Amino acid sequence: MVKVSICIATYNGAKYIAEQLQSILDQIGQNDEVIISDDHSTDETINIVNSFNDDRIKIFYNEGEKGYTANFENSLNQISGDLIFLSDQDDIWLPGKYNAVVALLSTNDLVVTNSMVTDEKLNIINESFFSIYNSGSGILKNLVCNTYYGSCMAFNKKVLNNSLPFPKNKVIGFDIWIGFVAEITGKVQFIKEPYLLYRRSDFTVTELGNLLSRSKRSLFFKIYKRIIILINISIFSLKFKLNIKK
């Protein structure tokens, strides 16, 4: 039987963590696990998680470098499953997400699902996140505008093993790194069906995300960031191809 691990990085997520956990636990199997890595929350996050009293939930504390990426890396280092889902602490899984993604991972190495963008109260702002950023696979496409978002991603153990450890350069997001690793080493599929309520408290919807309009950072930084990513994935790709030939 295939075992699934759901990884959640938490920090002061008391406001929404119960809703998210319930939406996940309602779908996963009894043999699956929810791995929570907590960055030493100072609110009631851990007490709320413990109140579920569910053996499938396993809590670990991030004792290394603080921050979102290190916290997720800590959770990924604890998994025992064959398939891995990434999850934010404040979204909601829509019915059918688990079964649809697990089925697709039988023929793909990484799957990215669409989501509905909502405000804090789950009022829908946009029915398709993919339509905002023209989401899809392709290294050049995602260098220009990253559409690998961790909360929408699931992958197999091969992709995880190839992705860890994450690059130490902090300009490289761990989710885009996993996405590129999957493209280089296996098969990726984006599916248009939304299986997530992507909760945003302050979300600016653009017609099409791109290098110029996506963030307020300088153009110099945006170009620098993409050069760093390109260098790292090029080195990874070369090493991967050399290992295959051995």
DOKOL-985910 format. One record per residue: residue number from 1; residue in three letters; z, x, y of N, C-alpha, C in turn. Coordinates in pm, whole numbers, plus 50000, padded with zeros to 5 digits. Example, Ala and Ser with C-alpha at 12.3 -4.5 7.8 and 13.67 -1.06 7.14 Angstrom:
// DOKOL-985910
   nr  rest    n.w    n.u    n.v   ca.w   ca.u   ca.v    c.w    c.u    c.v
    1   ala  50780  51319  49431  50780  51230  49550  50780  51320  49670
    2   ser  50708  51285  49775  50714  51367  49894  50787  51290  50003
This chain:
// DOKOL-985910
   nr  rest    n.w    n.u    n.v   ca.w   ca.u   ca.v    c.w    c.u    c.v
    1   met  50000  50083  49881  50000  50000  50000  50000  50088  50126
    2   val  49913  50056  50220  49905  50130  50346  50026  50100  50432
    3   lys  50088  50204  50482  50204  50188  50570  50160  50212  50714
    4   val  50210  50128  50804  50173  50136  50945  50295  50174  51028
    5   ser  50274  50266  51121  50378  50305  51217  50336  50263  51356
    6   ile  50425  50193  51426  50400  50156  51566  50491  50242  51653
    7   cys  50432  50319  51744  50508  50412  51828  50524  50355  51969
    8   ile  50648  50348  52013  50679  50300  52148  50765  50405  52219
    9   ala  50723  50444  52338  50802  50535  52421  50876  50450  52524
   10   thr  51009  50453  52521  51085  50368  52612  51161  50450  52716
   11   tyr  51176  50389  52832  51265  50442  52936  51295  50327  53032
   12   asn  51420  50286  53034  51465  50178  53122  51372  50058  53113
   13   gly  51348  50014  52989  51255  49903  52967  51323  49772  52933
   14   ala  51447  49757  52973  51526  49640  52932  51462  49507  52973
   15   lys  51389  49506  53082  51336  49380  53135  51238  49314  53040
   16   tyr  51159  49395  52967  51051  49337  52887  51050  49379  52740
   17   ile  51133  49475  52701  51123  49531  52566  51142  49426  52456
   18   ala  51228  49328  52479  51253  49227  52375  51126  49146  52345
   19   glu  51055  49106  52450  50931  49029  52431  50828  49111  52353
   20   gln  50815  49237  52390  50717  49322  52323  50754  49344  52177
   21   leu  50879  49378  52152  50923  49401  52014  50902  49278  51928
   22   gln  50936  49162  51980  50921  49039  51901  50775  49014  51866
   23   ser  50685  49039  51961  50541  49016  51936  50488  49111  51830
   24   ile  50550  49229  51817  50510  49326  51715  50570  49292  51580
   25   leu  50699  49268  51578  50770  49240  51452  50717  49114  51384
   26   asp  50667  49020  51463  50613  48896  51406  50485  48920  51327
   27   gln  50420  49036  51348  50290  49060  51285  50293  49165  51175
   28   ile  50377  49266  51188  50371  49379  51094  50436  49343  50961
   29   gly  50408  49428  50858  50462  49405  50725  50603  49459  50708
   30   gln  50666  49421  50599  50803  49465  50572  50811  49613  50539
   31   asn  50700  49671  50497  50697  49814  50464  50665  49901  50586
   32   asp  50632  49837  50698  50593  49911  50818  50716  49955  50897
   33   glu  50691  50031  51006  50802  50080  51087  50764  50079  51234
   34   val  50866  50058  51318  50851  50070  51463  50933  50191  51506
   35   ile  50863  50294  51550  50929  50418  51592  50948  50414  51744
   36   ile  51072  50413  51786  51102  50412  51929  51159  50548  51968
   37   ser  51092  50611  52064  51145  50734  52123  51193  50699  52263
   38   asp  51321  50719  52287  51379  50681  52417  51410  50805  52499
   39   asp  51372  50801  52627  51392  50913  52718  51528  50901  52789
   40   his  51630  50865  52709  51768  50851  52757  51777  50747  52868
   41   ser  51740  50624  52833  51748  50512  52927  51890  50493  52978
   42   thr  51900  50451  53102  52032  50425  53162  52060  50276  53175
   43   asp  51967  50192  53128  51990  50048  53131  52022  49998  52990
   44   glu  51995  49873  52961  52033  49812  52832  51923  49821  52726
   45   thr  51823  49905  52748  51709  49913  52655  51753  49929  52511
   46   ile  51834  50029  52481  51872  50057  52342  51961  49947  52285
   47   asn  52049  49891  52365  52132  49780  52317  52046  49660  52280
   48   ile  51944  49634  52358  51852  49523  52328  51776  49550  52199
   49   val  51727  49672  52184  51656  49708  52061  51747  49693  51939
   50   asn  51870  49743  51951  51965  49733  51839  52001  49589  51806
   51   ser  51994  49501  51904  52031  49361  51881  51935  49291  51785
   52   phe  51815  49347  51762  51722  49288  51667  51772  49304  51523
   53   asn  51853  49406  51501  51910  49430  51368  51802  49426  51259
   54   asp  51695  49499  51284  51579  49500  51194  51562  49642  51140
   55   asp  51565  49656  51009  51557  49789  50946  51425  49859  50971
   56   arg  51324  49783  51013  51194  49845  51039  51194  49925  51169
   57   ile  51292  49900  51255  51302  49970  51383  51383  50098  51366
   58   lys  51326  50210  51408  51394  50340  51401  51395  50402  51540
   59   ile  51514  50438  51587  51530  50491  51722  51553  50641  51719
   60   phe  51479  50711  51802  51496  50856  51820  51506  50882  51970
   61   tyr  51580  50986  52005  51592  51023  52145  51507  51146  52173
   62   asn  51438  51143  52286  51356  51256  52326  51446  51364  52384
   63   glu  51465  51472  52310  51553  51581  52354  51476  51696  52416
   64   gly  51343  51683  52419  51261  51789  52476  51230  51763  52622
   65   glu  51114  51804  52664  51072  51782  52802  51066  51634  52832
   66   lys  51112  51597  52950  51114  51456  52987  50974  51411  53029
   67   gly  50953  51281  53021  50826  51227  53067  50752  51150  52960
   68   tyr  50654  51074  53005  50578  50980  52922  50510  51049  52803
   69   thr  50438  51157  52829  50364  51225  52724  50457  51286  52620
   70   ala  50558  51359  52665  50652  51421  52571  50728  51316  52491
   71   asn  50758  51204  52553  50829  51096  52485  50743  51037  52373
   72   phe  50614  51017  52402  50524  50966  52299  50503  51070  52188
   73   glu  50493  51196  52227  50475  51301  52126  50595  51304  52032
   74   asn  50714  51284  52087  50834  51280  52004  50827  51165  51904
   75   ser  50783  51049  51949  50772  50934  51857  50669  50960  51749
   76   leu  50557  51021  51785  50452  51049  51688  50495  51152  51584
   77   asn  50584  51240  51623  50636  51340  51527  50731  51281  51425
   78   gln  50772  51155  51444  50868  51092  51353  50804  50997  51252
   79   ile  50675  50972  51265  50614  50866  51185  50601  50904  51038
   80   ser  50601  50802  50953  50577  50824  50810  50461  50737  50759
   81   gly  50394  50668  50850  50286  50577  50812  50152  50646  50797
   82   asp  50058  50571  50742  49920  50618  50724  49834  50583  50845
   83   leu  49869  50474  50912  49799  50429  51032  49900  50420  51146
   84   ile  49856  50451  51267  49947  50458  51380  49894  50373  51496
   85   phe  49979  50285  51547  49950  50210  51668  50035  50268  51781
   86   leu  49978  50275  51901  50054  50311  52021  50085  50182  52098
   87   ser  50204  50178  52157  50243  50057  52229  50329  50092  52349
   88   asp  50301  50029  52463  50388  50041  52578  50507  49948  52561
   89   gln  50609  49964  52644  50732  49888  52628  50729  49751  52695
   90   asp  50625  49724  52773  50628  49601  52853  50509  49509  52833
   91   asp  50425  49536  52733  50310  49449  52706  50347  49344  52601
   92   ile  50249  49267  52560  50266  49167  52454  50148  49176  52359
   93   trp  50177  49191  52228  50070  49184  52129  50028  49039  52109
   94   leu  49899  49013  52115  49848  48880  52087  49830  48861  51937
   95   pro  49841  48737  51889  49827  48710  51745  49695  48764  51692
   96   gly  49702  48824  51573  49583  48874  51507  49556  49022  51530
   97   lys  49626  49084  51625  49601  49225  51658  49620  49313  51535
   98   tyr  49733  49300  51470  49766  49387  51357  49660  49378  51247
   99   asn  49631  49256  51200  49537  49240  51089  49397  49287  51125
  100   ala  49352  49256  51247  49217  49295  51289  49202  49446  51295
  101   val  49301  49513  51352  49292  49658  51370  49306  49731  51236
  102   val  49399  49688  51153  49416  49752  51022  49287  49741  50942
  103   ala  49223  49625  50947  49097  49607  50875  48989  49702  50928
  104   leu  48981  49717  51059  48879  49806  51119  48906  49952  51089
  105   leu  49033  49988  51073  49066  50127  51044  49034  50167  50900
  106   ser  48988  50073  50820  48943  50108  50685  48806  50176  50690
  107   thr  48733  50156  50801  48600  50217  50815  48586  50299  50944
  108   asn  48693  50308  51022  48693  50386  51146  48817  50473  51151
  109   asp  48809  50579  51230  48925  50668  51245  49012  50631  51364
  110   leu  48952  50570  51465  49027  50524  51582  48966  50396  51633
  111   val  49050  50300  51669  49005  50171  51719  49073  50145  51854
  112   val  48994  50099  51950  49045  50061  52081  49016  49913  52101
  113   thr  49121  49834  52125  49102  49691  52145  49103  49658  52293
  114   asn  49037  49549  52327  49038  49499  52464  49174  49435  52494
  115   ser  49199  49407  52621  49323  49340  52659  49298  49248  52778
  116   met  49390  49154  52796  49389  49070  52916  49489  49128  53014
  117   val  49445  49152  53136  49533  49209  53238  49613  49096  53303
  118   thr  49744  49115  53314  49830  49011  53371  49920  49069  53480
  119   asp  49984  48980  53554  50088  49024  53646  50221  49030  53571
  120   glu  50329  49053  53643  50460  49067  53579  50500  48945  53499
  121   lys  50457  48827  53542  50496  48701  53478  50393  48656  53374
  122   leu  50302  48746  53338  50199  48722  53238  50093  48622  53281
  123   asn  50080  48602  53412  49966  48525  53462  49842  48615  53454
  124   ile  49734  48563  53397  49616  48646  53372  49542  48676  53502
  125   ile  49522  48806  53528  49447  48855  53644  49300  48875  53607
  126   asn  49278  48930  53488  49143  48955  53439  49144  48938  53288
  127   glu  49050  48860  53235  49049  48829  53092  48994  48941  53007
  128   ser  48939  49046  53069  48885  49158  52993  48906  49289  53066
  129   phe  48997  49371  53015  49017  49504  53071  48890  49587  53059
  130   phe  48818  49569  52950  48694  49643  52929  48595  49621  53043
  131   ser  48595  49500  53099  48499  49469  53205  48532  49543  53335
  132   ile  48657  49582  53353  48697  49652  53475  48643  49794  53475
  133   tyr  48657  49863  53362  48620  50004  53355  48500  50031  53265
  134   asn  48431  49923  53224  48313  49940  53138  48349  50027  53017
  135   ser  48454  49987  52948  48512  50067  52839  48415  50089  52725
  136   gly  48426  50205  52661  48343  50238  52547  48358  50383  52510
  137   ser  48298  50422  52400  48307  50559  52351  48208  50648  52424
  138   gly  48222  50779  52398  48134  50878  52460  48215  50977  52541
  139   ile  48199  51105  52511  48279  51207  52578  48242  51217  52726
  140   leu  48113  51222  52758  48073  51232  52898  48117  51108  52975
  141   lys  48096  50992  52916  48136  50866  52981  48284  50865  53014
  142   asn  48367  50910  52920  48511  50904  52940  48565  51021  53023
  143   leu  48486  51125  53036  48520  51230  53133  48508  51176  53275
  144   val  48402  51099  53299  48382  51040  53430  48488  50934  53459
  145   cys  48511  50849  53360  48610  50741  53376  48675  50714  53242
  146   asn  48798  50759  53226  48867  50745  53098  48890  50599  53063
  147   thr  48847  50559  52942  48875  50424  52895  48957  50426  52766
  148   tyr  49015  50541  52736  49109  50549  52623  49250  50525  52676
  149   tyr  49299  50404  52655  49433  50367  52700  49524  50352  52579
  150   gly  49634  50427  52578  49721  50433  52461  49765  50298  52408
  151   ser  49798  50206  52497  49850  50077  52454  49749  49996  52375
  152   cys  49622  50033  52383  49514  49961  52314  49461  50038  52193
  153   met  49524  50150  52159  49469  50240  52059  49547  50239  51928
  154   ala  49474  50257  51818  49534  50278  51686  49443  50374  51610
  155   phe  49500  50455  51521  49422  50559  51455  49489  50599  51324
  156   asn  49416  50678  51246  49470  50719  51117  49541  50854  51127
  157   lys  49600  50894  51016  49681  51016  51014  49596  51141  51040
  158   lys  49470  51137  50999  49382  51253  51021  49367  51280  51170
  159   val  49345  51175  51248  49332  51192  51393  49461  51245  51452
  160   leu  49574  51192  51408  49703  51239  51459  49723  51387  51430
  161   asn  49699  51426  51306  49719  51567  51268  49630  51660  51348
  162   asn  49507  51616  51376  49416  51698  51455  49454  51703  51603
  163   ser  49526  51601  51650  49559  51591  51792  49685  51667  51831
  164   leu  49778  51681  51736  49906  51747  51767  49900  51896  51744
  165   pro  49973  51973  51826  50048  51929  51945  49953  51900  52060
  166   phe  49998  51817  52154  49915  51787  52270  49900  51911  52358
  167   pro  49789  51921  52431  49773  52032  52525  49889  52038  52625
  168   lys  49933  52157  52657  50047  52174  52747  50009  52151  52892
  169   asn  49879  52157  52923  49836  52131  53060  49860  51984  53094
  170   lys  49940  51958  53195  49984  51822  53223  49877  51733  53284
  171   val  49762  51788  53319  49657  51703  53376  49581  51629  53267
  172   ile  49604  51665  53140  49533  51601  53029  49621  51491  52970
  173   gly  49581  51366  52990  49656  51255  52932  49649  51260  52781
  174   phe  49760  51228  52715  49763  51236  52569  49670  51135  52505
  175   asp  49650  51019  52571  49565  50917  52510  49417  50956  52515
  176   ile  49372  51012  52628  49232  51057  52632  49212  51175  52537
  177   trp  49314  51258  52520  49304  51369  52426  49286  51317  52282
  178   ile  49366  51219  52244  49352  51161  52110  49214  51097  52094
  179   gly  49168  51028  52198  49036  50965  52192  48925  51066  52171
  180   phe  48927  51176  52246  48824  51278  52231  48833  51348  52096
  181   val  48954  51375  52049  48970  51435  51917  48908  51346  51810
  182   ala  48932  51215  51821  48875  51120  51724  48723  51120  51731
  183   glu  48667  51128  51852  48521  51131  51864  48461  51255  51801
  184   ile  48530  51368  51816  48478  51495  51762  48494  51502  51611
  185   thr  48600  51446  51557  48632  51463  51415  48601  51342  51329
  186   gly  48570  51227  51389  48551  51108  51308  48473  50999  51377
  187   lys  48511  50875  51351  48438  50758  51400  48529  50670  51484
  188   val  48478  50632  51601  48555  50551  51696  48487  50416  51717
  189   gln  48566  50310  51729  48509  50179  51760  48592  50109  51868
  190   phe  48523  50059  51971  48583  49973  52073  48550  49828  52035
  191   ile  48647  49739  52038  48620  49599  52005  48650  49512  52127
  192   lys  48560  49419  52154  48567  49339  52276  48675  49230  52272
  193   glu  48723  49196  52154  48824  49092  52143  48955  49141  52205
  194   pro  49013  49065  52300  49141  49107  52359  49258  49074  52265
  195   tyr  49335  49174  52234  49450  49156  52146  49581  49199  52212
  196   leu  49581  49203  52345  49699  49250  52417  49706  49184  52553
  197   leu  49829  49146  52594  49854  49111  52732  49905  49237  52800
  198   tyr  49821  49294  52886  49850  49421  52952  49918  49391  53085
  199   arg  50050  49399  53085  50128  49358  53200  50125  49464  53311
  200   arg  50086  49420  53430  50081  49510  53545  50154  49446  53662
  201   ser  50241  49524  53727  50312  49472  53843  50232  49493  53970
  202   asp  50145  49595  53970  50062  49624  54087  49932  49685  54038
  203   phe  49834  49599  54010  49709  49645  53948  49592  49612  54038
  204   thr  49520  49713  54079  49403  49694  54163  49279  49687  54076
  205   val  49212  49573  54076  49094  49554  53993  48972  49602  54070
  206   thr  48899  49698  54012  48774  49744  54072  48658  49695  53987
  207   glu  48541  49686  54050  48424  49635  53979  48387  49726  53863
  208   leu  48400  49855  53885  48368  49952  53781  48444  50080  53811
  209   gly  48536  50119  53725  48612  50241  53747  48522  50362  53741
  210   asn  48539  50456  53835  48459  50577  53833  48535  50691  53899
  211   leu  48472  50805  53903  48535  50926  53955  48584  50909  54098
  212   leu  48511  50834  54180  48544  50825  54321  48648  50717  54352
  213   ser  48644  50606  54280  48725  50491  54319  48850  50467  54237
  214   arg  48867  50542  54128  48973  50505  54035  49113  50534  54085
  215   ser  49134  50642  54157  49267  50675  54207  49258  50730  54348
  216   lys  49375  50749  54410  49380  50798  54548  49388  50950  54555
  217   arg  49384  51017  54440  49387  51163  54441  49258  51220  54500
  218   ser  49266  51343  54548  49151  51405  54613  49036  51425  54515
  219   leu  48916  51429  54568  48799  51454  54484  48810  51590  54417
  220   phe  48866  51688  54488  48884  51821  54431  48970  51815  54305
  221   phe  49082  51741  54313  49170  51732  54197  49101  51660  54082
  222   lys  49026  51554  54113  48958  51479  54008  48857  51567  53934
  223   ile  48783  51648  54009  48686  51738  53946  48758  51846  53866
  224   tyr  48864  51902  53925  48944  52005  53857  48998  51951  53724
  225   lys  49051  51829  53727  49107  51769  53606  49002  51757  53497
  226   arg  48884  51713  53532  48779  51695  53432  48727  51827  53378
  227   ile  48728  51930  53461  48690  52063  53412  48791  52113  53310
  228   ile  48920  52092  53337  49026  52134  53245  49013  52060  53112
  229   ile  48989  51929  53120  48972  51851  52996  48852  51900  52918
  230   leu  48741  51923  52988  48618  51967  52923  48638  52102  52854
  231   ile  48706  52194  52920  48733  52325  52860  48815  52310  52733
  232   asn  48919  52227  52739  49008  52210  52623  48938  52143  52506
  233   ile  48858  52040  52532  48791  51973  52420  48678  52060  52365
  234   ser  48618  52143  52450  48514  52234  52401  48574  52338  52307
  235   ile  48689  52391  52344  48758  52488  52257  48798  52422  52126
  236   phe  48853  52298  52137  48892  52226  52016  48772  52202  51926
  237   ser  48661  52157  51985  48541  52127  51908  48489  52250  51835
  238   leu  48489  52363  51904  48442  52487  51843  48529  52527  51725
  239   lys  48661  52520  51743  48754  52555  51635  48736  52461  51517
  240   phe  48718  52333  51547  48702  52233  51440  48576  52262  51359
  241   lys  48465  52292  51427  48340  52321  51357  48348  52449  51274
  242   leu  48419  52548  51327  48436  52674  51254  48520  52650  51128
  243   asn  48622  52565  51138  48706  52536  51022  48630  52463  50914
  244   ile  48537  52376  50955  48456  52302  50858  48367  52397  50778
  245   lys  48317  52501  50845  48225  52595  50780  48295  52689  50684
  246   lys  48427  52701  50697  48501  52795  50610  48505  52743  50465
